[in-house]
Amino acid sequence: MRPGLAVTDKSAEVLIVELARMGDRDAFAELVSRHQAWIRNLMRRCCNNNTLADDLAQQVFFQAWRDIPKLRAPHSFVGWLRRIAMNVWFTHARKDDVLRDSNAAELQEHLTSNHANLGMDLDRALQQLNDDVRTCVVLSYTEGLTHSEIAHAVNLPIGTVKSHIRRGALKLKSLLAIYQDETTEEIT
């Protein structure tokens, strides 16, 4: 690490983004370090495949490095990075994937009444959603974005985003009903 960057370790992220915009590799490495876990998790939620999520995250950061000089508002880096991530995901999802729906029939087999497996079952259930619906649900419930932020991030009308989230939530509720039934039984 260059001695000059050590001073910026505790600096505002905007300064680090500015340095990265000017071609400072160490500054960009710091941005990757700060945001890679979040981007990998976002990609994992979208694709439910750790290896693919790593590859997609790498694509996100490669594209970010290539395009960061074009970023005009350093304070909006996180939103800009999220938009890149969604574009990388959509590009991948639009490719013909012959294995995309291969686990649909197996989902009910894997659902279990063990609450420790809820996270894994949720990931499997998310994969049963259409790509656009899943992305809107993940951005809403995992990332905490508002409907208008999601509409901007995925370039869809706000009404479509709302219907995707509602449709996705209803489908997830149906797919994960076993957990709701358990909760009701425990209460009675």
Residue, then its C-alpha position, 0 to 999 in steps of 0.5 A: m500500500r502506498p504511504g499516501l493512502a494510509v492517511t485516507d483509511k479513515s477518511a470519508e468514502v467520498l474522498i476515496v471515491e474521488l481518488a479512485r476516479m483519478g485512477d488510484r488503484d489503492a483507493f479502488a481496492e479500499l472501495v472493493s474491500r468495503h463493499q465486496a461482501w454486500i455485493r457478493n451477498l446481493m448477487r447470491r440472493c439473486c442467483n442462489n449460487n455462491t460460485l456464480a455470485d463470486d463471478l458476478a461480483q467480480q464482473v461488477f467490480f471490473q465494470a466499476w473500475r472501468d467506469i468509475p472515471k465517468l462517475r460524476a457524483p462521488h457521494s452516490f457511489v453506493g447507488w451507482l455500484r448497486r445499479i452496476a450490480m443489477n445490470v450485471w445480474f440482468t445481463h446474466a439472467r437474460k442469457d439462455d440457462v438450460l438449468r434455470d428451472s431444474n430445481a423447481a420440482e425439488l423445492q418441496e422435497h427440501l423444505t423442512s420444518n427445521h427453522a435452522n434451514l429457513g435461510m436455505d429454504l428462503d434462497r430456494a424459494l427465491q429461485q422459483l420467482n421470475d428474475d425480475v420479480r426476484t430482483c425487486v423482492v431482494l432489493s425491497y426486503t434485503e436491501g431495504l430500498t423504496h419502490s421508487e429506488i427499486a424502479h430507478a435501479v432496475n429501470l422499471p415503472i413503479g407500478t410494475v415494481k409494486s406488483h412484482i414485490r406483491r406477487g413475489a411476496l405472495k409466492l414466497k408466502s405460499l412456498l414457505a407456508i410450512y413455517q407459517d403452519e409451525t408458528t400457528e401450531e406453536i401458538t395454539 
